[in-house]
Amino acid sequence: MNTILPSQGIPDLASVTLQDPTAPQTGGFAQFLDQVSNVLEQADQMAAGYAQGKVGLIDAVLASQKADTTFSLTMAIRNKALAAYQEIMNLSV
């Protein structure tokens, strides 16, 4: 199951997909980070396009918000993974 955020006039932004937990894992976190990087790069391109007058304000803002949300999700995942790692390291055997 892939979840794709709808876009309103944003030209072909890379979508962040969430895989079904029961499906076989392919790519993993590295693939997710590549997708996040693509979304952030697209937002930069949209902002540059707006500065040049090639992209509308709404499209640039939507791309920026998508990049911000994607980055926030990535940081939340990182923080949870770090907290789990620290908890495991504090366990006594």
PyMOL Python script that loads the backbone (N, CA, C, O; Angstrom):
from pymol import cmd

cmd.read_pdbstr("""\
ATOM      1  N   MET A   1       0.843  -1.180   0.000  1.00  0.00           N
ATOM      2  CA  MET A   1       0.000   0.000   0.000  1.00  0.00           C
ATOM      3  C   MET A   1       0.881   1.233   0.000  1.00  0.00           C
ATOM      4  O   MET A   1       1.680   1.420   0.918  1.00  0.00           O
ATOM      5  N   ASN A   2       0.755   2.065  -0.995  1.00  0.00           N
ATOM      6  CA  ASN A   2       1.504   3.300  -1.071  1.00  0.00           C
ATOM      7  C   ASN A   2       0.576   4.466  -0.808  1.00  0.00           C
ATOM      8  O   ASN A   2      -0.522   4.526  -1.360  1.00  0.00           O
ATOM      9  N   THR A   3       1.009   5.392   0.032  1.00  0.00           N
ATOM     10  CA  THR A   3       0.246   6.583   0.294  1.00  0.00           C
ATOM     11  C   THR A   3       0.941   7.732  -0.420  1.00  0.00           C
ATOM     12  O   THR A   3       2.106   8.022  -0.148  1.00  0.00           O
ATOM     13  N   ILE A   4       0.235   8.383  -1.329  1.00  0.00           N
ATOM     14  CA  ILE A   4       0.813   9.481  -2.082  1.00  0.00           C
ATOM     15  C   ILE A   4       0.015  10.728  -1.765  1.00  0.00           C
ATOM     16  O   ILE A   4      -1.209  10.748  -1.898  1.00  0.00           O
ATOM     17  N   LEU A   5       0.715  11.768  -1.344  1.00  0.00           N
ATOM     18  CA  LEU A   5       0.053  13.019  -1.042  1.00  0.00           C
ATOM     19  C   LEU A   5      -0.375  13.686  -2.343  1.00  0.00           C
ATOM     20  O   LEU A   5       0.431  13.790  -3.268  1.00  0.00           O
ATOM     21  N   PRO A   6      -1.633  14.143  -2.439  1.00  0.00           N
ATOM     22  CA  PRO A   6      -2.070  14.773  -3.682  1.00  0.00           C
ATOM     23  C   PRO A   6      -1.399  16.130  -3.856  1.00  0.00           C
ATOM     24  O   PRO A   6      -1.094  16.813  -2.878  1.00  0.00           O
ATOM     25  N   SER A   7      -1.175  16.505  -5.087  1.00  0.00           N
ATOM     26  CA  SER A   7      -0.583  17.810  -5.359  1.00  0.00           C
ATOM     27  C   SER A   7      -1.545  18.614  -6.219  1.00  0.00           C
ATOM     28  O   SER A   7      -2.294  18.061  -7.023  1.00  0.00           O
ATOM     29  N   GLN A   8      -1.512  19.903  -6.038  1.00  0.00           N
ATOM     30  CA  GLN A   8      -2.376  20.778  -6.813  1.00  0.00           C
ATOM     31  C   GLN A   8      -1.504  21.594  -7.747  1.00  0.00           C
ATOM     32  O   GLN A   8      -1.065  22.691  -7.401  1.00  0.00           O
ATOM     33  N   GLY A   9      -1.257  21.059  -8.927  1.00  0.00           N
ATOM     34  CA  GLY A   9      -0.494  21.803  -9.906  1.00  0.00           C
ATOM     35  C   GLY A   9       1.008  21.755  -9.704  1.00  0.00           C
ATOM     36  O   GLY A   9       1.739  22.418 -10.440  1.00  0.00           O
ATOM     37  N   ILE A  10       1.494  20.999  -8.737  1.00  0.00           N
ATOM     38  CA  ILE A  10       2.934  20.903  -8.528  1.00  0.00           C
ATOM     39  C   ILE A  10       3.470  19.894  -9.531  1.00  0.00           C
ATOM     40  O   ILE A  10       3.042  18.739  -9.525  1.00  0.00           O
ATOM     41  N   PRO A  11       4.382  20.296 -10.379  1.00  0.00           N
ATOM     42  CA  PRO A  11       4.848  19.392 -11.423  1.00  0.00           C
ATOM     43  C   PRO A  11       5.692  18.247 -10.888  1.00  0.00           C
ATOM     44  O   PRO A  11       6.833  18.448 -10.472  1.00  0.00           O
ATOM     45  N   ASP A  12       5.145  17.089 -10.899  1.00  0.00           N
ATOM     46  CA  ASP A  12       5.847  15.829 -10.686  1.00  0.00           C
ATOM     47  C   ASP A  12       6.825  15.825  -9.517  1.00  0.00           C
ATOM     48  O   ASP A  12       7.978  15.426  -9.682  1.00  0.00           O
ATOM     49  N   LEU A  13       6.383  16.261  -8.337  1.00  0.00           N
ATOM     50  CA  LEU A  13       7.237  16.180  -7.158  1.00  0.00           C
ATOM     51  C   LEU A  13       7.379  14.725  -6.754  1.00  0.00           C
ATOM     52  O   LEU A  13       6.438  13.945  -6.897  1.00  0.00           O
ATOM     53  N   ALA A  14       8.546  14.355  -6.253  1.00  0.00           N
ATOM     54  CA  ALA A  14       8.753  12.982  -5.790  1.00  0.00           C
ATOM     55  C   ALA A  14       7.829  12.754  -4.598  1.00  0.00           C
ATOM     56  O   ALA A  14       7.763  13.587  -3.693  1.00  0.00           O
ATOM     57  N   SER A  15       7.125  11.642  -4.594  1.00  0.00           N
ATOM     58  CA  SER A  15       6.199  11.355  -3.509  1.00  0.00           C
ATOM     59  C   SER A  15       6.881  10.466  -2.482  1.00  0.00           C
ATOM     60  O   SER A  15       7.668   9.583  -2.823  1.00  0.00           O
ATOM     61  N   VAL A  16       6.567  10.713  -1.244  1.00  0.00           N
ATOM     62  CA  VAL A  16       7.056   9.870  -0.169  1.00  0.00           C
ATOM     63  C   VAL A  16       6.042   8.764   0.014  1.00  0.00           C
ATOM     64  O   VAL A  16       4.858   9.037   0.213  1.00  0.00           O
ATOM     65  N   THR A  17       6.481   7.534  -0.050  1.00  0.00           N
ATOM     66  CA  THR A  17       5.564   6.417   0.045  1.00  0.00           C
ATOM     67  C   THR A  17       5.773   5.681   1.359  1.00  0.00           C
ATOM     68  O   THR A  17       6.901   5.523   1.827  1.00  0.00           O
ATOM     69  N   LEU A  18       4.694   5.245   1.933  1.00  0.00           N
ATOM     70  CA  LEU A  18       4.729   4.443   3.148  1.00  0.00           C
ATOM     71  C   LEU A  18       4.361   3.018   2.758  1.00  0.00           C
ATOM     72  O   LEU A  18       3.291   2.775   2.200  1.00  0.00           O
ATOM     73  N   GLN A  19       5.254   2.080   3.055  1.00  0.00           N
ATOM     74  CA  GLN A  19       5.017   0.709   2.645  1.00  0.00           C
ATOM     75  C   GLN A  19       4.167  -0.025   3.668  1.00  0.00           C
ATOM     76  O   GLN A  19       4.179   0.291   4.858  1.00  0.00           O
ATOM     77  N   ASP A  20       3.432  -1.007   3.177  1.00  0.00           N
ATOM     78  CA  ASP A  20       2.639  -1.882   4.021  1.00  0.00           C
ATOM     79  C   ASP A  20       3.588  -2.689   4.894  1.00  0.00           C
ATOM     80  O   ASP A  20       4.504  -3.320   4.367  1.00  0.00           O
ATOM     81  N   PRO A  21       3.399  -2.691   6.235  1.00  0.00           N
ATOM     82  CA  PRO A  21       4.325  -3.411   7.105  1.00  0.00           C
ATOM     83  C   PRO A  21       4.345  -4.922   6.864  1.00  0.00           C
ATOM     84  O   PRO A  21       5.317  -5.590   7.215  1.00  0.00           O
ATOM     85  N   THR A  22       3.284  -5.460   6.270  1.00  0.00           N
ATOM     86  CA  THR A  22       3.251  -6.901   6.012  1.00  0.00           C
ATOM     87  C   THR A  22       3.927  -7.262   4.691  1.00  0.00           C
ATOM     88  O   THR A  22       4.192  -8.434   4.425  1.00  0.00           O
ATOM     89  N   ALA A  23       4.205  -6.251   3.863  1.00  0.00           N
ATOM     90  CA  ALA A  23       4.847  -6.507   2.570  1.00  0.00           C
ATOM     91  C   ALA A  23       6.344  -6.737   2.776  1.00  0.00           C
ATOM     92  O   ALA A  23       6.918  -6.248   3.749  1.00  0.00           O
ATOM     93  N   PRO A  24       6.973  -7.471   1.872  1.00  0.00           N
ATOM     94  CA  PRO A  24       8.418  -7.672   1.987  1.00  0.00           C
ATOM     95  C   PRO A  24       9.160  -6.337   1.909  1.00  0.00           C
ATOM     96  O   PRO A  24       8.820  -5.474   1.099  1.00  0.00           O
ATOM     97  N   GLN A  25      10.157  -6.182   2.744  1.00  0.00           N
ATOM     98  CA  GLN A  25      10.901  -4.931   2.807  1.00  0.00           C
ATOM     99  C   GLN A  25      11.952  -4.870   1.706  1.00  0.00           C
ATOM    100  O   GLN A  25      12.773  -5.776   1.571  1.00  0.00           O
ATOM    101  N   THR A  26      11.921  -3.815   0.937  1.00  0.00           N
ATOM    102  CA  THR A  26      12.931  -3.601  -0.090  1.00  0.00           C
ATOM    103  C   THR A  26      13.427  -2.173   0.026  1.00  0.00           C
ATOM    104  O   THR A  26      12.629  -1.236   0.047  1.00  0.00           O
ATOM    105  N   GLY A  27      14.722  -2.002   0.100  1.00  0.00           N
ATOM    106  CA  GLY A  27      15.282  -0.661   0.136  1.00  0.00           C
ATOM    107  C   GLY A  27      15.433  -0.113   1.536  1.00  0.00           C
ATOM    108  O   GLY A  27      16.507   0.371   1.894  1.00  0.00           O
ATOM    109  N   GLY A  28      14.402  -0.174   2.325  1.00  0.00           N
ATOM    110  CA  GLY A  28      14.461   0.249   3.709  1.00  0.00           C
ATOM    111  C   GLY A  28      14.629   1.744   3.901  1.00  0.00           C
ATOM    112  O   GLY A  28      14.138   2.560   3.120  1.00  0.00           O
ATOM    113  N   PHE A  29      15.339   2.070   4.967  1.00  0.00           N
ATOM    114  CA  PHE A  29      15.469   3.458   5.386  1.00  0.00           C
ATOM    115  C   PHE A  29      16.297   4.275   4.398  1.00  0.00           C
ATOM    116  O   PHE A  29      16.045   5.467   4.223  1.00  0.00           O
ATOM    117  N   ALA A  30      17.266   3.660   3.760  1.00  0.00           N
ATOM    118  CA  ALA A  30      18.092   4.385   2.786  1.00  0.00           C
ATOM    119  C   ALA A  30      17.242   4.867   1.613  1.00  0.00           C
ATOM    120  O   ALA A  30      17.432   5.980   1.121  1.00  0.00           O
ATOM    121  N   GLN A  31      16.315   4.038   1.170  1.00  0.00           N
ATOM    122  CA  GLN A  31      15.420   4.442   0.084  1.00  0.00           C
ATOM    123  C   GLN A  31      14.513   5.579   0.544  1.00  0.00           C
ATOM    124  O   GLN A  31      14.256   6.513  -0.216  1.00  0.00           O
ATOM    125  N   PHE A  32      14.035   5.508   1.761  1.00  0.00           N
ATOM    126  CA  PHE A  32      13.211   6.578   2.321  1.00  0.00           C
ATOM    127  C   PHE A  32      13.996   7.889   2.357  1.00  0.00           C
ATOM    128  O   PHE A  32      13.466   8.942   2.001  1.00  0.00           O
ATOM    129  N   LEU A  33      15.256   7.825   2.786  1.00  0.00           N
ATOM    130  CA  LEU A  33      16.077   9.033   2.838  1.00  0.00           C
ATOM    131  C   LEU A  33      16.327   9.606   1.442  1.00  0.00           C
ATOM    132  O   LEU A  33      16.406  10.823   1.273  1.00  0.00           O
ATOM    133  N   ASP A  34      16.448   8.736   0.452  1.00  0.00           N
ATOM    134  CA  ASP A  34      16.584   9.210  -0.930  1.00  0.00           C
ATOM    135  C   ASP A  34      15.328   9.955  -1.363  1.00  0.00           C
ATOM    136  O   ASP A  34      15.416  10.990  -2.025  1.00  0.00           O
ATOM    137  N   GLN A  35      14.162   9.436  -0.993  1.00  0.00           N
ATOM    138  CA  GLN A  35      12.898  10.092  -1.338  1.00  0.00           C
ATOM    139  C   GLN A  35      12.796  11.445  -0.643  1.00  0.00           C
ATOM    140  O   GLN A  35      12.348  12.423  -1.241  1.00  0.00           O
ATOM    141  N   VAL A  36      13.213  11.499   0.621  1.00  0.00           N
ATOM    142  CA  VAL A  36      13.183  12.758   1.363  1.00  0.00           C
ATOM    143  C   VAL A  36      14.111  13.766   0.694  1.00  0.00           C
ATOM    144  O   VAL A  36      13.755  14.932   0.525  1.00  0.00           O
ATOM    145  N   SER A  37      15.285  13.316   0.320  1.00  0.00           N
ATOM    146  CA  SER A  37      16.236  14.190  -0.363  1.00  0.00           C
ATOM    147  C   SER A  37      15.644  14.732  -1.666  1.00  0.00           C
ATOM    148  O   SER A  37      15.816  15.908  -1.989  1.00  0.00           O
ATOM    149  N   ASN A  38      14.954  13.881  -2.403  1.00  0.00           N
ATOM    150  CA  ASN A  38      14.317  14.323  -3.653  1.00  0.00           C
ATOM    151  C   ASN A  38      13.244  15.375  -3.403  1.00  0.00           C
ATOM    152  O   ASN A  38      13.135  16.345  -4.153  1.00  0.00           O
ATOM    153  N   VAL A  39      12.451  15.185  -2.350  1.00  0.00           N
ATOM    154  CA  VAL A  39      11.396  16.156  -2.027  1.00  0.00           C
ATOM    155  C   VAL A  39      12.015  17.495  -1.660  1.00  0.00           C
ATOM    156  O   VAL A  39      11.531  18.538  -2.097  1.00  0.00           O
ATOM    157  N   LEU A  40      13.088  17.482  -0.856  1.00  0.00           N
ATOM    158  CA  LEU A  40      13.749  18.725  -0.463  1.00  0.00           C
ATOM    159  C   LEU A  40      14.383  19.418  -1.665  1.00  0.00           C
ATOM    160  O   LEU A  40      14.335  20.643  -1.774  1.00  0.00           O
ATOM    161  N   GLU A  41      14.971  18.644  -2.558  1.00  0.00           N
ATOM    162  CA  GLU A  41      15.576  19.206  -3.766  1.00  0.00           C
ATOM    163  C   GLU A  41      14.512  19.825  -4.668  1.00  0.00           C
ATOM    164  O   GLU A  41      14.721  20.898  -5.234  1.00  0.00           O
ATOM    165  N   GLN A  42      13.370  19.147  -4.801  1.00  0.00           N
ATOM    166  CA  GLN A  42      12.274  19.678  -5.619  1.00  0.00           C
ATOM    167  C   GLN A  42      11.761  20.994  -5.039  1.00  0.00           C
ATOM    168  O   GLN A  42      11.441  21.920  -5.785  1.00  0.00           O
ATOM    169  N   ALA A  43      11.680  21.079  -3.708  1.00  0.00           N
ATOM    170  CA  ALA A  43      11.222  22.317  -3.071  1.00  0.00           C
ATOM    171  C   ALA A  43      12.201  23.451  -3.354  1.00  0.00           C
ATOM    172  O   ALA A  43      11.787  24.583  -3.607  1.00  0.00           O
ATOM    173  N   ASP A  44      13.493  23.154  -3.311  1.00  0.00           N
ATOM    174  CA  ASP A  44      14.497  24.166  -3.644  1.00  0.00           C
ATOM    175  C   ASP A  44      14.336  24.626  -5.086  1.00  0.00           C
ATOM    176  O   ASP A  44      14.434  25.818  -5.377  1.00  0.00           O
ATOM    177  N   GLN A  45      14.092  23.688  -5.979  1.00  0.00           N
ATOM    178  CA  GLN A  45      13.910  24.030  -7.391  1.00  0.00           C
ATOM    179  C   GLN A  45      12.658  24.878  -7.601  1.00  0.00           C
ATOM    180  O   GLN A  45      12.654  25.806  -8.410  1.00  0.00           O
ATOM    181  N   MET A  46      11.598  24.551  -6.865  1.00  0.00           N
ATOM    182  CA  MET A  46      10.363  25.328  -6.979  1.00  0.00           C
ATOM    183  C   MET A  46      10.573  26.747  -6.449  1.00  0.00           C
ATOM    184  O   MET A  46      10.061  27.706  -7.027  1.00  0.00           O
ATOM    185  N   ALA A  47      11.325  26.885  -5.349  1.00  0.00           N
ATOM    186  CA  ALA A  47      11.600  28.215  -4.805  1.00  0.00           C
ATOM    187  C   ALA A  47      12.431  29.023  -5.800  1.00  0.00           C
ATOM    188  O   ALA A  47      12.183  30.213  -5.995  1.00  0.00           O
ATOM    189  N   ALA A  48      13.415  28.381  -6.427  1.00  0.00           N
ATOM    190  CA  ALA A  48      14.225  29.066  -7.434  1.00  0.00           C
ATOM    191  C   ALA A  48      13.361  29.434  -8.641  1.00  0.00           C
ATOM    192  O   ALA A  48      13.519  30.511  -9.215  1.00  0.00           O
ATOM    193  N   GLY A  49      12.457  28.545  -9.019  1.00  0.00           N
ATOM    194  CA  GLY A  49      11.544  28.828 -10.121  1.00  0.00           C
ATOM    195  C   GLY A  49      10.628  29.997  -9.814  1.00  0.00           C
ATOM    196  O   GLY A  49      10.316  30.796 -10.697  1.00  0.00           O
ATOM    197  N   TYR A  50      10.194  30.102  -8.562  1.00  0.00           N
ATOM    198  CA  TYR A  50       9.356  31.240  -8.163  1.00  0.00           C
ATOM    199  C   TYR A  50      10.158  32.534  -8.235  1.00  0.00           C
ATOM    200  O   TYR A  50       9.657  33.558  -8.699  1.00  0.00           O
ATOM    201  N   ALA A  51      11.406  32.482  -7.772  1.00  0.00           N
ATOM    202  CA  ALA A  51      12.256  33.676  -7.802  1.00  0.00           C
ATOM    203  C   ALA A  51      12.499  34.146  -9.236  1.00  0.00           C
ATOM    204  O   ALA A  51      12.677  35.340  -9.479  1.00  0.00           O
ATOM    205  N   GLN A  52      12.506  33.215 -10.177  1.00  0.00           N
ATOM    206  CA  GLN A  52      12.716  33.554 -11.579  1.00  0.00           C
ATOM    207  C   GLN A  52      11.403  33.884 -12.296  1.00  0.00           C
ATOM    208  O   GLN A  52      11.413  34.297 -13.456  1.00  0.00           O
ATOM    209  N   GLY A  53      10.286  33.702 -11.609  1.00  0.00           N
ATOM    210  CA  GLY A  53       8.991  33.994 -12.206  1.00  0.00           C
ATOM    211  C   GLY A  53       8.427  32.870 -13.047  1.00  0.00           C
ATOM    212  O   GLY A  53       7.468  33.076 -13.792  1.00  0.00           O
ATOM    213  N   LYS A  54       9.006  31.681 -12.942  1.00  0.00           N
ATOM    214  CA  LYS A  54       8.545  30.540 -13.749  1.00  0.00           C
ATOM    215  C   LYS A  54       7.504  29.688 -13.031  1.00  0.00           C
ATOM    216  O   LYS A  54       6.804  28.898 -13.665  1.00  0.00           O
ATOM    217  N   VAL A  55       7.400  29.840 -11.729  1.00  0.00           N
ATOM    218  CA  VAL A  55       6.505  29.017 -10.907  1.00  0.00           C
ATOM    219  C   VAL A  55       5.625  29.953 -10.090  1.00  0.00           C
ATOM    220  O   VAL A  55       6.078  30.996  -9.619  1.00  0.00           O
ATOM    221  N   GLY A  56       4.370  29.571  -9.929  1.00  0.00           N
ATOM    222  CA  GLY A  56       3.450  30.378  -9.144  1.00  0.00           C
ATOM    223  C   GLY A  56       3.723  30.278  -7.652  1.00  0.00           C
ATOM    224  O   GLY A  56       4.355  29.333  -7.183  1.00  0.00           O
ATOM    225  N   LEU A  57       3.238  31.263  -6.921  1.00  0.00           N
ATOM    226  CA  LEU A  57       3.440  31.322  -5.472  1.00  0.00           C
ATOM    227  C   LEU A  57       2.824  30.121  -4.769  1.00  0.00           C
ATOM    228  O   LEU A  57       3.443  29.537  -3.879  1.00  0.00           O
ATOM    229  N   ILE A  58       1.617  29.751  -5.160  1.00  0.00           N
ATOM    230  CA  ILE A  58       0.924  28.642  -4.507  1.00  0.00           C
ATOM    231  C   ILE A  58       1.705  27.346  -4.672  1.00  0.00           C
ATOM    232  O   ILE A  58       1.862  26.584  -3.719  1.00  0.00           O
ATOM    233  N   ASP A  59       2.192  27.099  -5.876  1.00  0.00           N
ATOM    234  CA  ASP A  59       2.971  25.879  -6.119  1.00  0.00           C
ATOM    235  C   ASP A  59       4.253  25.867  -5.298  1.00  0.00           C
ATOM    236  O   ASP A  59       4.632  24.831  -4.751  1.00  0.00           O
ATOM    237  N   ALA A  60       4.921  27.012  -5.209  1.00  0.00           N
ATOM    238  CA  ALA A  60       6.164  27.095  -4.440  1.00  0.00           C
ATOM    239  C   ALA A  60       5.899  26.881  -2.951  1.00  0.00           C
ATOM    240  O   ALA A  60       6.666  26.194  -2.276  1.00  0.00           O
ATOM    241  N   VAL A  61       4.829  27.461  -2.444  1.00  0.00           N
ATOM    242  CA  VAL A  61       4.506  27.308  -1.024  1.00  0.00           C
ATOM    243  C   VAL A  61       4.098  25.871  -0.713  1.00  0.00           C
ATOM    244  O   VAL A  61       4.499  25.321   0.313  1.00  0.00           O
ATOM    245  N   LEU A  62       3.304  25.262  -1.589  1.00  0.00           N
ATOM    246  CA  LEU A  62       2.909  23.867  -1.372  1.00  0.00           C
ATOM    247  C   LEU A  62       4.128  22.945  -1.372  1.00  0.00           C
ATOM    248  O   LEU A  62       4.215  22.037  -0.546  1.00  0.00           O
ATOM    249  N   ALA A  63       5.054  23.167  -2.279  1.00  0.00           N
ATOM    250  CA  ALA A  63       6.275  22.354  -2.322  1.00  0.00           C
ATOM    251  C   ALA A  63       7.095  22.560  -1.050  1.00  0.00           C
ATOM    252  O   ALA A  63       7.663  21.613  -0.506  1.00  0.00           O
ATOM    253  N   SER A  64       7.150  23.802  -0.585  1.00  0.00           N
ATOM    254  CA  SER A  64       7.886  24.100   0.642  1.00  0.00           C
ATOM    255  C   SER A  64       7.242  23.427   1.854  1.00  0.00           C
ATOM    256  O   SER A  64       7.945  22.885   2.707  1.00  0.00           O
ATOM    257  N   GLN A  65       5.925  23.457   1.933  1.00  0.00           N
ATOM    258  CA  GLN A  65       5.227  22.822   3.048  1.00  0.00           C
ATOM    259  C   GLN A  65       5.392  21.305   3.008  1.00  0.00           C
ATOM    260  O   GLN A  65       5.551  20.668   4.050  1.00  0.00           O
ATOM    261  N   LYS A  66       5.355  20.732   1.817  1.00  0.00           N
ATOM    262  CA  LYS A  66       5.557  19.294   1.682  1.00  0.00           C
ATOM    263  C   LYS A  66       6.961  18.916   2.147  1.00  0.00           C
ATOM    264  O   LYS A  66       7.146  17.919   2.845  1.00  0.00           O
ATOM    265  N   ALA A  67       7.944  19.720   1.755  1.00  0.00           N
ATOM    266  CA  ALA A  67       9.321  19.465   2.175  1.00  0.00           C
ATOM    267  C   ALA A  67       9.459  19.601   3.692  1.00  0.00           C
ATOM    268  O   ALA A  67      10.150  18.803   4.326  1.00  0.00           O
ATOM    269  N   ASP A  68       8.807  20.606   4.275  1.00  0.00           N
ATOM    270  CA  ASP A  68       8.867  20.808   5.723  1.00  0.00           C
ATOM    271  C   ASP A  68       8.234  19.641   6.465  1.00  0.00           C
ATOM    272  O   ASP A  68       8.788  19.156   7.451  1.00  0.00           O
ATOM    273  N   THR A  69       7.086  19.192   5.999  1.00  0.00           N
ATOM    274  CA  THR A  69       6.404  18.058   6.629  1.00  0.00           C
ATOM    275  C   THR A  69       7.227  16.780   6.499  1.00  0.00           C
ATOM    276  O   THR A  69       7.329  16.002   7.447  1.00  0.00           O
ATOM    277  N   THR A  70       7.808  16.569   5.331  1.00  0.00           N
ATOM    278  CA  THR A  70       8.631  15.388   5.094  1.00  0.00           C
ATOM    279  C   THR A  70       9.857  15.400   5.997  1.00  0.00           C
ATOM    280  O   THR A  70      10.220  14.377   6.579  1.00  0.00           O
ATOM    281  N   PHE A  71      10.492  16.565   6.109  1.00  0.00           N
ATOM    282  CA  PHE A  71      11.677  16.677   6.965  1.00  0.00           C
ATOM    283  C   PHE A  71      11.306  16.464   8.432  1.00  0.00           C
ATOM    284  O   PHE A  71      12.049  15.812   9.166  1.00  0.00           O
ATOM    285  N   SER A  72      10.172  17.004   8.866  1.00  0.00           N
ATOM    286  CA  SER A  72       9.714  16.810  10.251  1.00  0.00           C
ATOM    287  C   SER A  72       9.459  15.336  10.546  1.00  0.00           C
ATOM    288  O   SER A  72       9.801  14.849  11.624  1.00  0.00           O
ATOM    289  N   LEU A  73       8.860  14.626   9.591  1.00  0.00           N
ATOM    290  CA  LEU A  73       8.625  13.195   9.748  1.00  0.00           C
ATOM    291  C   LEU A  73       9.948  12.453   9.868  1.00  0.00           C
ATOM    292  O   LEU A  73      10.092  11.562  10.706  1.00  0.00           O
ATOM    293  N   THR A  74      10.908  12.818   9.035  1.00  0.00           N
ATOM    294  CA  THR A  74      12.220  12.169   9.068  1.00  0.00           C
ATOM    295  C   THR A  74      12.903  12.390  10.420  1.00  0.00           C
ATOM    296  O   THR A  74      13.490  11.463  10.979  1.00  0.00           O
ATOM    297  N   MET A  75      12.826  13.603  10.940  1.00  0.00           N
ATOM    298  CA  MET A  75      13.444  13.889  12.244  1.00  0.00           C
ATOM    299  C   MET A  75      12.734  13.141  13.370  1.00  0.00           C
ATOM    300  O   MET A  75      13.382  12.700  14.319  1.00  0.00           O
ATOM    301  N   ALA A  76      11.421  12.995  13.278  1.00  0.00           N
ATOM    302  CA  ALA A  76      10.686  12.247  14.293  1.00  0.00           C
ATOM    303  C   ALA A  76      11.094  10.776  14.284  1.00  0.00           C
ATOM    304  O   ALA A  76      11.262  10.163  15.338  1.00  0.00           O
ATOM    305  N   ILE A  77      11.250  10.216  13.088  1.00  0.00           N
ATOM    306  CA  ILE A  77      11.694   8.824  12.976  1.00  0.00           C
ATOM    307  C   ILE A  77      13.098   8.677  13.543  1.00  0.00           C
ATOM    308  O   ILE A  77      13.384   7.729  14.274  1.00  0.00           O
ATOM    309  N   ARG A  78      13.978   9.625  13.201  1.00  0.00           N
ATOM    310  CA  ARG A  78      15.349   9.594  13.713  1.00  0.00           C
ATOM    311  C   ARG A  78      15.364   9.661  15.237  1.00  0.00           C
ATOM    312  O   ARG A  78      16.096   8.912  15.885  1.00  0.00           O
ATOM    313  N   ASN A  79      14.565  10.549  15.807  1.00  0.00           N
ATOM    314  CA  ASN A  79      14.536  10.701  17.265  1.00  0.00           C
ATOM    315  C   ASN A  79      14.026   9.436  17.946  1.00  0.00           C
ATOM    316  O   ASN A  79      14.557   9.035  18.982  1.00  0.00           O
ATOM    317  N   LYS A  80      13.007   8.804  17.378  1.00  0.00           N
ATOM    318  CA  LYS A  80      12.482   7.554  17.946  1.00  0.00           C
ATOM    319  C   LYS A  80      13.527   6.449  17.869  1.00  0.00           C
ATOM    320  O   LYS A  80      13.711   5.696  18.826  1.00  0.00           O
ATOM    321  N   ALA A  81      14.212   6.349  16.729  1.00  0.00           N
ATOM    322  CA  ALA A  81      15.242   5.319  16.578  1.00  0.00           C
ATOM    323  C   ALA A  81      16.392   5.555  17.551  1.00  0.00           C
ATOM    324  O   ALA A  81      16.910   4.605  18.139  1.00  0.00           O
ATOM    325  N   LEU A  82      16.794   6.802  17.725  1.00  0.00           N
ATOM    326  CA  LEU A  82      17.870   7.128  18.660  1.00  0.00           C
ATOM    327  C   LEU A  82      17.457   6.815  20.097  1.00  0.00           C
ATOM    328  O   LEU A  82      18.255   6.284  20.870  1.00  0.00           O
ATOM    329  N   ALA A  83      16.222   7.138  20.456  1.00  0.00           N
ATOM    330  CA  ALA A  83      15.735   6.841  21.804  1.00  0.00           C
ATOM    331  C   ALA A  83      15.693   5.327  22.043  1.00  0.00           C
ATOM    332  O   ALA A  83      16.040   4.865  23.129  1.00  0.00           O
ATOM    333  N   ALA A  84      15.273   4.557  21.039  1.00  0.00           N
ATOM    334  CA  ALA A  84      15.247   3.098  21.171  1.00  0.00           C
ATOM    335  C   ALA A  84      16.662   2.553  21.325  1.00  0.00           C
ATOM    336  O   ALA A  84      16.899   1.664  22.143  1.00  0.00           O
ATOM    337  N   TYR A  85      17.600   3.078  20.547  1.00  0.00           N
ATOM    338  CA  TYR A  85      18.995   2.642  20.640  1.00  0.00           C
ATOM    339  C   TYR A  85      19.556   2.944  22.031  1.00  0.00           C
ATOM    340  O   TYR A  85      20.213   2.094  22.633  1.00  0.00           O
ATOM    341  N   GLN A  86      19.304   4.130  22.531  1.00  0.00           N
ATOM    342  CA  GLN A  86      19.805   4.508  23.861  1.00  0.00           C
ATOM    343  C   GLN A  86      19.187   3.618  24.946  1.00  0.00           C
ATOM    344  O   GLN A  86      19.865   3.228  25.897  1.00  0.00           O
ATOM    345  N   GLU A  87      17.916   3.305  24.797  1.00  0.00           N
ATOM    346  CA  GLU A  87      17.261   2.428  25.767  1.00  0.00           C
ATOM    347  C   GLU A  87      17.865   1.019  25.740  1.00  0.00           C
ATOM    348  O   GLU A  87      18.074   0.409  26.789  1.00  0.00           O
ATOM    349  N   ILE A  88      18.142   0.511  24.546  1.00  0.00           N
ATOM    350  CA  ILE A  88      18.767  -0.804  24.438  1.00  0.00           C
ATOM    351  C   ILE A  88      20.158  -0.785  25.032  1.00  0.00           C
ATOM    352  O   ILE A  88      20.552  -1.741  25.700  1.00  0.00           O
ATOM    353  N   MET A  89      20.909   0.275  24.807  1.00  0.00           N
ATOM    354  CA  MET A  89      22.260   0.372  25.347  1.00  0.00           C
ATOM    355  C   MET A  89      22.269   0.464  26.871  1.00  0.00           C
ATOM    356  O   MET A  89      23.253   0.087  27.508  1.00  0.00           O
ATOM    357  N   ASN A  90      21.191   0.957  27.456  1.00  0.00           N
ATOM    358  CA  ASN A  90      21.111   1.096  28.911  1.00  0.00           C
ATOM    359  C   ASN A  90      20.623  -0.174  29.604  1.00  0.00           C
ATOM    360  O   ASN A  90      20.631  -0.246  30.833  1.00  0.00           O
ATOM    361  N   LEU A  91      20.193  -1.187  28.824  1.00  0.00           N
ATOM    362  CA  LEU A  91      19.742  -2.441  29.412  1.00  0.00           C
ATOM    363  C   LEU A  91      20.937  -3.184  30.005  1.00  0.00           C
ATOM    364  O   LEU A  91      22.017  -3.217  29.415  1.00  0.00           O
ATOM    365  N   SER A  92      20.729  -3.773  31.169  1.00  0.00           N
ATOM    366  CA  SER A  92      21.803  -4.601  31.734  1.00  0.00           C
ATOM    367  C   SER A  92      21.505  -6.058  31.432  1.00  0.00           C
ATOM    368  O   SER A  92      20.364  -6.514  31.511  1.00  0.00           O
ATOM    369  N   VAL A  93      22.552  -6.765  31.088  1.00  0.00           N
ATOM    370  CA  VAL A  93      22.401  -8.154  30.645  1.00  0.00           C
ATOM    371  C   VAL A  93      22.593  -9.084  31.804  1.00  0.00           C
ATOM    372  O   VAL A  93      22.506 -10.301  31.640  1.00  0.00           O
TER     373      VAL A  93
END
""", "prot")
cmd.dss("prot")
cmd.show_as("cartoon", "prot")
cmd.util.cbc("prot")
cmd.orient("prot")
